[in-house]
Amino acid sequence: MKTLTVTEVSRNFSAVMDGIESEQEEIVLVRNHRPIARLVPEPPAQNALEVLGDLYRTLDDETADALAGAIRTGRKGKRGTLNELRNPWAS
């Protein structure tokens, strides 16, 4: 974790942002020798399949099989079109 003054960050804002993005490192902003803010890089973007894959690897075999079965079962009944959906606000 780096510590930079507010003045340093304001004078080199683009370079600081580039560093946060490339190095994935937190920066603490200091004013008058006191920390006032923290710049934290965003985690890498993941799609739903990657997130579920990470979750799936952390489950025991029985739970993972149950989850996979529930997903398969849920997919079978949801093959409609947009026009077939009911409007919940319609009277």
CNS distance restraints for C-alpha pairs under 8 A (distance, minus, plus):
assign (resid   1 and name CA) (resid  25 and name CA) 6.01 0.50 0.50
assign (resid   1 and name CA) (resid  26 and name CA) 5.07 0.50 0.50
assign (resid   1 and name CA) (resid  27 and name CA) 5.73 0.50 0.50
assign (resid   1 and name CA) (resid  28 and name CA) 7.33 0.50 0.50
assign (resid   2 and name CA) (resid  25 and name CA) 7.46 0.50 0.50
assign (resid   2 and name CA) (resid  26 and name CA) 6.44 0.50 0.50
assign (resid   2 and name CA) (resid  27 and name CA) 4.76 0.50 0.50
assign (resid   2 and name CA) (resid  28 and name CA) 6.23 0.50 0.50
assign (resid   3 and name CA) (resid  27 and name CA) 5.58 0.50 0.50
assign (resid   3 and name CA) (resid  28 and name CA) 4.72 0.50 0.50
assign (resid   3 and name CA) (resid  29 and name CA) 6.06 0.50 0.50
assign (resid   3 and name CA) (resid  30 and name CA) 6.95 0.50 0.50
assign (resid   4 and name CA) (resid   8 and name CA) 6.26 0.50 0.50
assign (resid   4 and name CA) (resid   9 and name CA) 6.66 0.50 0.50
assign (resid   4 and name CA) (resid  27 and name CA) 6.91 0.50 0.50
assign (resid   4 and name CA) (resid  28 and name CA) 6.24 0.50 0.50
assign (resid   4 and name CA) (resid  29 and name CA) 5.23 0.50 0.50
assign (resid   4 and name CA) (resid  30 and name CA) 6.05 0.50 0.50
assign (resid   5 and name CA) (resid   9 and name CA) 6.39 0.50 0.50
assign (resid   5 and name CA) (resid  29 and name CA) 5.41 0.50 0.50
assign (resid   5 and name CA) (resid  30 and name CA) 4.60 0.50 0.50
assign (resid   5 and name CA) (resid  31 and name CA) 5.93 0.50 0.50
assign (resid   6 and name CA) (resid  10 and name CA) 6.07 0.50 0.50
assign (resid   6 and name CA) (resid  29 and name CA) 5.66 0.50 0.50
assign (resid   6 and name CA) (resid  30 and name CA) 5.89 0.50 0.50
assign (resid   6 and name CA) (resid  31 and name CA) 5.97 0.50 0.50
assign (resid   7 and name CA) (resid  11 and name CA) 6.15 0.50 0.50
assign (resid   8 and name CA) (resid  12 and name CA) 6.16 0.50 0.50
assign (resid   8 and name CA) (resid  13 and name CA) 8.00 0.50 0.50
assign (resid   9 and name CA) (resid  13 and name CA) 5.10 0.50 0.50
assign (resid   9 and name CA) (resid  16 and name CA) 6.49 0.50 0.50
assign (resid   9 and name CA) (resid  29 and name CA) 7.83 0.50 0.50
assign (resid  12 and name CA) (resid  16 and name CA) 6.06 0.50 0.50
assign (resid  13 and name CA) (resid  17 and name CA) 6.17 0.50 0.50
assign (resid  14 and name CA) (resid  18 and name CA) 6.15 0.50 0.50
assign (resid  15 and name CA) (resid  19 and name CA) 6.15 0.50 0.50
assign (resid  16 and name CA) (resid  20 and name CA) 6.25 0.50 0.50
assign (resid  17 and name CA) (resid  21 and name CA) 6.18 0.50 0.50
assign (resid  18 and name CA) (resid  22 and name CA) 6.07 0.50 0.50
assign (resid  19 and name CA) (resid  23 and name CA) 5.58 0.50 0.50
assign (resid  19 and name CA) (resid  24 and name CA) 7.47 0.50 0.50
assign (resid  19 and name CA) (resid  25 and name CA) 7.69 0.50 0.50
assign (resid  20 and name CA) (resid  24 and name CA) 5.11 0.50 0.50
assign (resid  20 and name CA) (resid  25 and name CA) 5.41 0.50 0.50
assign (resid  20 and name CA) (resid  26 and name CA) 6.85 0.50 0.50
assign (resid  20 and name CA) (resid  27 and name CA) 7.69 0.50 0.50
assign (resid  20 and name CA) (resid  40 and name CA) 7.58 0.50 0.50
assign (resid  20 and name CA) (resid  41 and name CA) 5.95 0.50 0.50
assign (resid  21 and name CA) (resid  25 and name CA) 7.84 0.50 0.50
assign (resid  21 and name CA) (resid  41 and name CA) 6.36 0.50 0.50
assign (resid  24 and name CA) (resid  40 and name CA) 7.98 0.50 0.50
assign (resid  24 and name CA) (resid  41 and name CA) 5.62 0.50 0.50
assign (resid  25 and name CA) (resid  40 and name CA) 7.02 0.50 0.50
assign (resid  25 and name CA) (resid  41 and name CA) 6.62 0.50 0.50
assign (resid  26 and name CA) (resid  38 and name CA) 6.92 0.50 0.50
assign (resid  26 and name CA) (resid  39 and name CA) 5.62 0.50 0.50
assign (resid  26 and name CA) (resid  40 and name CA) 4.76 0.50 0.50
assign (resid  26 and name CA) (resid  41 and name CA) 6.54 0.50 0.50
assign (resid  27 and name CA) (resid  38 and name CA) 5.69 0.50 0.50
assign (resid  27 and name CA) (resid  39 and name CA) 5.08 0.50 0.50
assign (resid  27 and name CA) (resid  40 and name CA) 6.74 0.50 0.50
assign (resid  28 and name CA) (resid  35 and name CA) 6.45 0.50 0.50
assign (resid  28 and name CA) (resid  36 and name CA) 7.57 0.50 0.50
assign (resid  28 and name CA) (resid  37 and name CA) 5.88 0.50 0.50
assign (resid  28 and name CA) (resid  38 and name CA) 4.42 0.50 0.50
assign (resid  28 and name CA) (resid  39 and name CA) 6.32 0.50 0.50
assign (resid  29 and name CA) (resid  35 and name CA) 5.71 0.50 0.50
assign (resid  29 and name CA) (resid  36 and name CA) 5.85 0.50 0.50
assign (resid  29 and name CA) (resid  37 and name CA) 5.13 0.50 0.50
assign (resid  29 and name CA) (resid  38 and name CA) 5.92 0.50 0.50
assign (resid  29 and name CA) (resid  39 and name CA) 7.62 0.50 0.50
assign (resid  30 and name CA) (resid  34 and name CA) 5.23 0.50 0.50
assign (resid  30 and name CA) (resid  35 and name CA) 4.29 0.50 0.50
assign (resid  30 and name CA) (resid  36 and name CA) 5.68 0.50 0.50
assign (resid  30 and name CA) (resid  37 and name CA) 7.26 0.50 0.50
assign (resid  31 and name CA) (resid  35 and name CA) 6.42 0.50 0.50
assign (resid  31 and name CA) (resid  36 and name CA) 6.60 0.50 0.50
assign (resid  46 and name CA) (resid  50 and name CA) 5.91 0.50 0.50
assign (resid  46 and name CA) (resid  51 and name CA) 6.45 0.50 0.50
assign (resid  47 and name CA) (resid  51 and name CA) 6.46 0.50 0.50
assign (resid  48 and name CA) (resid  52 and name CA) 6.10 0.50 0.50
assign (resid  49 and name CA) (resid  53 and name CA) 5.96 0.50 0.50
assign (resid  50 and name CA) (resid  54 and name CA) 6.22 0.50 0.50
assign (resid  51 and name CA) (resid  55 and name CA) 6.30 0.50 0.50
assign (resid  52 and name CA) (resid  56 and name CA) 5.86 0.50 0.50
assign (resid  53 and name CA) (resid  57 and name CA) 6.29 0.50 0.50
assign (resid  54 and name CA) (resid  58 and name CA) 6.76 0.50 0.50
assign (resid  55 and name CA) (resid  59 and name CA) 6.73 0.50 0.50
assign (resid  56 and name CA) (resid  64 and name CA) 5.93 0.50 0.50
assign (resid  59 and name CA) (resid  63 and name CA) 6.07 0.50 0.50
assign (resid  59 and name CA) (resid  64 and name CA) 5.59 0.50 0.50
assign (resid  60 and name CA) (resid  64 and name CA) 6.08 0.50 0.50
assign (resid  61 and name CA) (resid  65 and name CA) 6.07 0.50 0.50
assign (resid  62 and name CA) (resid  66 and name CA) 6.27 0.50 0.50
assign (resid  63 and name CA) (resid  67 and name CA) 6.16 0.50 0.50
assign (resid  64 and name CA) (resid  68 and name CA) 6.18 0.50 0.50
assign (resid  65 and name CA) (resid  69 and name CA) 6.11 0.50 0.50
assign (resid  66 and name CA) (resid  70 and name CA) 6.16 0.50 0.50
assign (resid  67 and name CA) (resid  71 and name CA) 6.26 0.50 0.50
assign (resid  68 and name CA) (resid  72 and name CA) 6.29 0.50 0.50
assign (resid  69 and name CA) (resid  73 and name CA) 6.14 0.50 0.50
assign (resid  70 and name CA) (resid  74 and name CA) 6.06 0.50 0.50
assign (resid  71 and name CA) (resid  75 and name CA) 6.23 0.50 0.50
assign (resid  72 and name CA) (resid  76 and name CA) 6.61 0.50 0.50
assign (resid  73 and name CA) (resid  77 and name CA) 7.28 0.50 0.50
assign (resid  74 and name CA) (resid  78 and name CA) 6.82 0.50 0.50
assign (resid  75 and name CA) (resid  79 and name CA) 7.31 0.50 0.50
assign (resid  80 and name CA) (resid  84 and name CA) 6.19 0.50 0.50
assign (resid  80 and name CA) (resid  85 and name CA) 7.57 0.50 0.50
assign (resid  81 and name CA) (resid  85 and name CA) 7.04 0.50 0.50
